[in-house]
């Protein structure tokens, strides 16, 4: 039975707070639907104190912002995007269109068709979130999406130049400096300024995530996302400093980000807790990471690897880092995770920023039933059928007719019977 050495102080969700978010988002979406651009501008003024002549950046404005970015930063962005693009291209190449003759004269197939228009939300109120631009825009472009609209919020009177550079280099067709629910609603619903998109992707705060949830159905979304999570699996071979560093590295995302250590070592559990306390006296984002660790941090002691793997699959965390003597054993055994990071030479930050896999991943246990954003999310796998001979049509029609009769679907039956009469002998 797993034993909690440290429990999360606020493990349960706050229904009252969730309800407030739902009501606020519903009102904003309704306002944008009713009043379009007028509502978008008023909401931007209210929440971001931002009301430029145009929310869309011109070619000259984009060039001027990119020119503000240090050349080394531009090269770093290009390197990261090259890794993400390369892996996405490999993933795309693995997805083949198929066509097969399943019976004489009966041809079935499928095609992978890119989504027509995608809206990419790139957060950035507090920090320039350049990596989020890579993950959505570059991946959509590799998938062959026809048009990419990108939005990012202003910060102290304008956008982060580094984020704009990442959006432009990633291949966005149009870039808007607009944040929050109003941006997501404008892209999804359309206004006089915004042409509506077919799909919304990208992370955001609780309000943005709730807006995507409420808009799902009218548009597609990548996934339902909550605060980022890290789960570290470690045995007696692991280094407490590394465990603490990697836990806090994700906890700095926000005060509600869960950071959990699963271990088979009592010594490592206690040493990691002590090391977290020490690092929080030094970490420049300790004001955020410390709250996340206090309220959502956990340390769980397991009796052996079997119990640790079972507990990890129960939690189904977004990021799962494996610091054990044989990390690839967990690759074979674990089933529920957003992304897996194997061995001490690897870490979640690499995946978040540069290594090439996508960092938009399932949270809140959703890894039990879905993976994260990847090139395939932007593709619709659509089937087609062709019966090429009269004989095949009559043969299939006889089976279909009898099956339709069982279900009392007489119109369906007549479709089959017509072919049997016309093409049968």
Secondary structure, 3 states (H helix, E strand, C coil): CCEEEECCCCCCCCHHHHHHHHHHHHHHHHHHHHHCHHHHHHHHHHHHCCCCCCCECCHHHHHHHHHCCCHHHHHHHHHHHHHHHHHHHHHHHCCCCEEEEEECCEEEEEEEEECCEEEEEECCCCCCCHHHHHHHHHHHHHHCCCEEEEEECCCCCCCCHHHHHHHHHHCCCEEEECCHHHHHHHHHHCCCCCCCCCEEECCCCHHHHHHHHHHECCEEECCCCCCCCEEEEECCCCCHHHHHHHHHHHHCCCCCCCEEEEECCHHHHHHHHHHHHHHCCCCCCHHHHHHHHHHHEEEEECCCHHHHHHHHHHHCCCEEEEECCCCHHHHHHCCCCCEEEECCCCCHHHHHHCCCCCCCCCCCCHHHCCCCCCHHHHEEEEEEEEECCHHHHHHHHHHHHHHHHHHCCHHHHHHHHHHHHHHCC
